[in-house]
């Protein structure tokens, strides 16, 4: 093949095409690697926040207990007891009215 300016330009374009493909493959690999690392960091951050939330809730529960504030479970039990007593009073009221 004769070496001409045209042939030299075509060879340069072909080399640039291969370089561009190689560069694009490298960019894609770097992007995928970055995406994986971001996901790992996000998961670690979520775990850390969850640990802080659990610690905060435990401390708040202990503090509220020391202050005498009833727990949600105790409030629900008390509400059930009040409902039972209310029903009993209503039954007694109806029987006394009938007499």
Rosetta silent file (secondary structure, phi, psi, omega in degrees, C-alpha in Angstrom):
SEQUENCE: XXXXXXXXXXXXXXXXXXXXXXXXXXXXXXXXXXXXXXXXXXXXXXXXXXXXXXXXXXXXXXXXXXXXXXXXXXXXXXXXXXXXXXXXXXXXXXXXXXX
SCORE:     score description
SCORE:     0.000 S_00000001
   1 L     0.000  138.297  179.476    0.000    0.000    0.000 S_00000001
   2 L   -76.421  138.616  175.980    1.254    3.425   -0.868 S_00000001
   3 L   -87.503  112.681  176.441    1.855    5.825    1.960 S_00000001
   4 L  -126.747  171.108  177.615   -0.074    8.901    1.198 S_00000001
   5 H   -61.714  -37.959 -179.810   -1.494   11.658    3.303 S_00000001
   6 H   -63.866  -46.620  179.432   -4.938   10.136    2.875 S_00000001
   7 H   -63.643  -38.675  177.733   -3.784    6.714    4.063 S_00000001
   8 H   -63.353  -41.161  178.321   -1.970    8.318    6.995 S_00000001
   9 H   -64.403  -42.822  178.979   -5.167   10.156    7.972 S_00000001
  10 H   -62.281  -41.617  178.386   -7.225    6.952    7.744 S_00000001
  11 H   -63.550  -41.543  178.758   -4.722    5.113    9.937 S_00000001
  12 H   -63.513  -42.347  178.775   -4.845    7.931   12.483 S_00000001
  13 H   -63.061  -41.816  178.941   -8.663    7.865   12.493 S_00000001
  14 H   -63.409  -42.679  178.440   -8.626    4.081   13.027 S_00000001
  15 H   -63.148  -41.907  178.796   -6.180    4.428   15.931 S_00000001
  16 H   -64.148  -36.711  178.150   -8.335    7.158   17.465 S_00000001
  17 H   -63.260  -43.669  178.000  -11.391    4.935   17.117 S_00000001
  18 H   -66.115  -40.242  179.028   -9.652    2.118   18.986 S_00000001
  19 H   -64.833  -40.985  179.327   -8.414    4.554   21.630 S_00000001
  20 H   -63.983  -42.066  178.994  -11.899    5.977   22.046 S_00000001
  21 H   -63.343  -42.905  179.010  -13.369    2.490   22.468 S_00000001
  22 H   -63.852  -42.605  178.942  -10.720    1.635   25.038 S_00000001
  23 H   -63.398  -43.114  179.745  -11.332    4.917   26.851 S_00000001
  24 H   -63.401  -39.805  177.894  -15.106    4.350   26.836 S_00000001
  25 H   -63.364  -41.271  177.797  -14.634    0.845   28.243 S_00000001
  26 H   -64.134  -41.272  178.458  -12.450    2.283   30.996 S_00000001
  27 H   -64.154  -43.232  179.667  -15.002    4.981   31.768 S_00000001
  28 H   -63.376  -43.068  178.080  -17.801    2.422   31.918 S_00000001
  29 H   -63.075  -42.049  178.740  -15.792    0.184   34.260 S_00000001
  30 H   -64.578  -40.024  178.552  -15.012    3.172   36.490 S_00000001
  31 H   -62.649  -45.066  179.338  -18.699    4.181   36.518 S_00000001
  32 H   -63.486  -41.947  178.661  -19.784    0.687   37.518 S_00000001
  33 H   -62.198  -43.353  178.884  -17.126    0.567   40.231 S_00000001
  34 H   -63.613  -40.607  179.724  -18.257    3.941   41.554 S_00000001
  35 H   -62.304  -41.460  178.938  -21.903    2.816   41.567 S_00000001
  36 H   -64.561  -44.340 -178.995  -21.011   -0.264   43.607 S_00000001
  37 H   -65.668  -37.523  177.657  -18.993    1.806   46.078 S_00000001
  38 H   -64.286  -43.348  179.241  -21.811    4.343   46.439 S_00000001
  39 H   -62.565  -41.829  177.640  -24.295    1.548   47.158 S_00000001
  40 H   -63.054  -42.782  179.199  -21.974    0.055   49.781 S_00000001
  41 H   -64.933  -39.661  178.407  -21.544    3.465   51.422 S_00000001
  42 H   -62.467  -43.426  179.959  -25.309    4.018   51.392 S_00000001
  43 H   -63.604  -41.919  178.304  -25.898    0.646   53.065 S_00000001
  44 H   -64.237  -40.210  179.597  -23.293    1.425   55.752 S_00000001
  45 H   -64.200  -41.985  178.845  -24.860    4.834   56.369 S_00000001
  46 H   -62.972  -43.321  177.921  -28.313    3.291   56.757 S_00000001
  47 H   -60.493  -42.610 -179.376  -26.954    0.726   59.224 S_00000001
  48 H   -64.650  -43.796  178.617  -25.265    3.464   61.243 S_00000001
  49 H   -62.490  -41.566  178.676  -28.434    5.569   61.353 S_00000001
  50 H   -62.530  -39.723  177.521  -30.452    2.535   62.455 S_00000001
  51 H   -63.321  -43.330  177.786  -27.965    1.863   65.270 S_00000001
  52 H   -62.138  -41.178  179.214  -28.229    5.481   66.432 S_00000001
  53 H   -62.270  -44.620  179.507  -32.026    5.286   66.350 S_00000001
  54 H   -62.973  -43.128  179.243  -32.067    2.110   68.454 S_00000001
  55 H   -63.163  -43.366  179.274  -29.646    3.629   70.981 S_00000001
  56 H   -62.174  -45.872 -179.964  -31.708    6.829   71.168 S_00000001
  57 H   -61.973  -40.906  179.417  -34.961    4.896   71.644 S_00000001
  58 H   -64.091  -43.343  179.452  -33.420    2.765   74.401 S_00000001
  59 H   -65.855  -40.404  178.812  -32.121    5.843   76.233 S_00000001
  60 H   -65.019  -40.687  179.617  -35.444    7.648   75.889 S_00000001
  61 H   -62.115  -44.501  178.882  -37.310    4.610   77.191 S_00000001
  62 H   -63.679  -42.929 -179.168  -35.036    4.422   80.256 S_00000001
  63 H   -64.488  -43.966 -179.839  -35.351    8.161   80.907 S_00000001
  64 H   -65.900  -35.916  178.206  -39.139    8.103   80.575 S_00000001
  65 H   -64.532  -42.553  178.574  -39.326    5.078   82.852 S_00000001
  66 H   -62.929  -30.609  179.633  -37.295    6.914   85.514 S_00000001
  67 L   -82.894   -6.817  178.915  -39.735    9.821   85.253 S_00000001
  68 L    88.358   12.320  178.790  -42.685    7.492   85.758 S_00000001
  69 L   -77.352  127.024 -179.136  -44.114    7.827   82.251 S_00000001
  70 L   -70.226  153.580  178.127  -45.983    4.634   81.352 S_00000001
  71 L   -78.711  167.324  178.559  -44.991    2.646   78.278 S_00000001
  72 H   -60.760  -38.908  179.767  -47.256    2.256   75.268 S_00000001
  73 H   -63.272  -41.875  178.929  -47.941   -1.336   76.316 S_00000001
  74 H   -66.096  -37.755  178.727  -48.999   -0.181   79.794 S_00000001
  75 H   -66.010  -41.953  177.878  -51.277    2.491   78.318 S_00000001
  76 H   -63.168  -42.053  178.551  -52.948   -0.083   76.032 S_00000001
  77 H   -62.789  -41.361  178.888  -53.483   -2.452   78.980 S_00000001
  78 H   -65.152  -39.776  178.467  -54.983    0.390   80.998 S_00000001
  79 H   -63.427  -40.091  177.600  -57.277    1.347   78.089 S_00000001
  80 H   -64.515  -41.200 -179.987  -58.519   -2.267   77.877 S_00000001
  81 H   -64.719  -41.539  177.875  -59.149   -2.299   81.633 S_00000001
  82 H   -63.064  -42.387  179.116  -61.054    1.002   81.444 S_00000001
  83 H   -62.782  -40.792  178.338  -63.177   -0.353   78.582 S_00000001
  84 H   -64.158  -45.813  179.266  -63.970   -3.477   80.612 S_00000001
  85 H   -63.843  -39.120  178.723  -64.893   -1.420   83.682 S_00000001
  86 H   -62.092  -43.170  178.740  -67.030    0.915   81.573 S_00000001
  87 H   -63.840  -39.520  178.888  -68.951   -2.045   80.157 S_00000001
  88 H   -64.439  -43.052  179.611  -69.463   -3.419   83.668 S_00000001
  89 H   -63.300  -41.254  179.525  -70.784   -0.069   84.941 S_00000001
  90 H   -64.273  -40.981  177.889  -73.171    0.171   81.993 S_00000001
  91 H   -62.764  -43.868  179.294  -74.493   -3.342   82.680 S_00000001
  92 H   -64.060  -39.446  179.494  -74.981   -2.495   86.359 S_00000001
  93 H   -62.636  -42.349 -179.604  -76.712    0.766   85.463 S_00000001
  94 H   -66.396  -38.388 -179.956  -79.161   -1.045   83.180 S_00000001
  95 H   -70.112  -33.422 -179.956  -80.021   -3.663   85.789 S_00000001
  96 H   -74.451  -32.858  179.146  -80.631   -1.006   88.462 S_00000001
  97 H   -67.495  -37.564 -177.683  -82.832    1.053   86.158 S_00000001
  98 H   -69.626  -26.570 -175.917  -85.040   -1.989   85.461 S_00000001
  99 L   -77.721    0.000    0.000  -85.631   -2.681   89.188 S_00000001
